[in-house]
Each structure stands twice: as C-alpha cells, then as structure tokens.
Amino acid sequence: MTTDERRQREAVRAHAHLRRYVLPNERVIVATRHHWALLLEPIATTAAAFLLIGTIVMSTPVDVRSTVGWLWVAWFVVAGRLAWKWLEWRYEWFVATDKRLLLLYGLVVHKVAMMPMKKVTDMGYSRSPTGQVLGYGRFDMESAGQDQALRTIKYVPRPDSTYRTLCDTLFTPGGPRLDDDDDLGAGPTRPPDGAPGAPTVVPGRETSEGPRPTTQPIAVPPSSPAPRPPEAQPSAGAHPVSWKPTGASYDHPRSDGATVPDPFL
C-alpha cells in the first residue's frame, strides 16, 4: 500500500460520516474535501463588509454613531454566512473507490451522489489561472444517464496526482470499467467456431450445431427364399409349382385334364 492510499484510508477511518457510505470491501483511492479556495468568496465578502461598515461608522459624527452602529448587525449576518459556508466545506467530501465515485454534501439534509466506475466513459480536466496559482482543478465526468451532482467536481485539491490516480483506475485495461451492454449475469460463453470443443459447423446452415451422433454400419445377411407353407404343397399329379419370395409373381398350377389340383392360396 502506498503512502497516498494509506492517507486516504486513514481519512475515512477518522470521519464517521465517511464510514457510513464506504463499503468494507471497497479500496479507497481518493478521499478529499474541496480546496480551501472555495471559501475565498465568502471570506472576501466578509472582509469587504467589515471594512465598509467600519469606515462608515468611523467617518460619522460622534453624536450619531449610535444610530449608525446598527450597521454592524448586517456585518454579523455576512459573518454568519461565512461560518455556514465553512461548515458546509468541512462536511463535503469527494471519494473515489475501485468500484464507484461518491460526492457527500448537504449539512442539514445529508445527500450522497454516486456513480459506478464502469459508467464513466470520459473525464475532462481543466485548471483556471487562479487554480494553477492556488493548486486546484476541475473534473468533468461524462456518462450516459449521469447524475447531475457528479457531472462537474470543482475545487479538487492536488489535481494532477488525483487525475492520474483516477485515470489509472478508470481506464486501465482489465480494470473495473465495463461496457454498458455487458451481461454480468450470463453463464459461460460458447467457444468460437473452430476452437477445441466448439460445435461442428455444417456448410449451408446459418447457425452451427453440435456434432451429430455417428452410427456404425449394421451387417445385413443376404436374403434367402422363404420356406414354402404346407398348405401351398401341390397335389398328386399336378404340375410342380415353383415357390417365390413374397412380392414376386407365382406360377399357378395347371390341370392336365385328369385331375384337378387343390386350390392354391
């Protein structure tokens, strides 16, 4: 296990809300919060409001400062917004495992956006000038039927190393990514035609079938004349009758005028 993977696993162990959603058999690849640059806007807004209200209060006459002092209530509202943004930043996490991508967000209503690794078809990576200076980037995930919450992930810290890690997991041959039309529940596939154990291909047929059973030739003895039945014996004085097998023509007995032979059946 590398140092980076060990750090990611320790981050999951240290936060209870991450342990709720990461499965025990998953290998954590990336587990990080958004870059602190996400708080630049509320920090700048709070500082600007402080300077503006302080300037107004200090420039007013002393006798009316108590009235102008109510402007500090507006500043506390802005400062409360900064505190809320900071709490949201502390709770939001981007987690990537060897099976799926997770985005945890929502301070009051906890939400989890999930995308299987095999559904990601492409991933864009960009860094603005400010991101190059401060050290954050933006990832754009492309997938059919993608979750809108995971379509764009902004303010990713250590973007270069994170990008390499995700690409190594997503697009490595033999990795977890599968095509959408893969049938995971199918049984063993039939070997291709021509391979050992493959079905025999009969010319003239559209599909190949299994080999037909082979029969051994059966020896047939030569045919012999069937025995003559007793009732077919000619009477005395009649002309002899030659017996022929079934299906052949027979010579009927003829009378010599003196005796009449028995009927021939």
Number of C-alpha atoms within 10 A of each C-alpha: 5 6 8 12 15 12 15 19 16 13 17 20 12 11 11 10 14 18 13 9 13 17 12 8 9 12 15 23 21 24 21 17 18 20 19 16 16 16 15 11 12 19 19 12 15 20 14 13 19 19 12 13 19 15 11 14 20 12 10 14 10 11 8 10 14 12 11 16 15 12 17 15 11 13 21 14 12 19 19 14 16 20 15 14 18 16 13 15 19 14 18 19 20 19 22 27 20 20 20 20 19 21 19 20 19 13 15 7 6 11 13 14 14 17 21 18 22 18 20 21 16 12 16 11 13 14 18 12 11 11 18 12 9 14 19 24 25 19 20 15 20 17 18 9 8 15 14 9 16 20 15 14 16 16 19 24 20 14 21 14 11 19 18 11 14 19 13 12 20 24 17 11 9 9 14 16 20 18 10 11 6 8 9 7 6 7 7 6 6 9 11 10 12 10 9 8 11 15 18 15 15 12 8 7 8 8 10 14 12 11 11 8 5 6 6 5 6 6 6 6 6 5 7 7 9 10 9 12 8 7 10 13 13 16 15 11 12 16 15 14 15 10 17 14 13 9 6 7 9 12 11 13 18 13 12 11 6 8 12 14 16 14 11 12 6
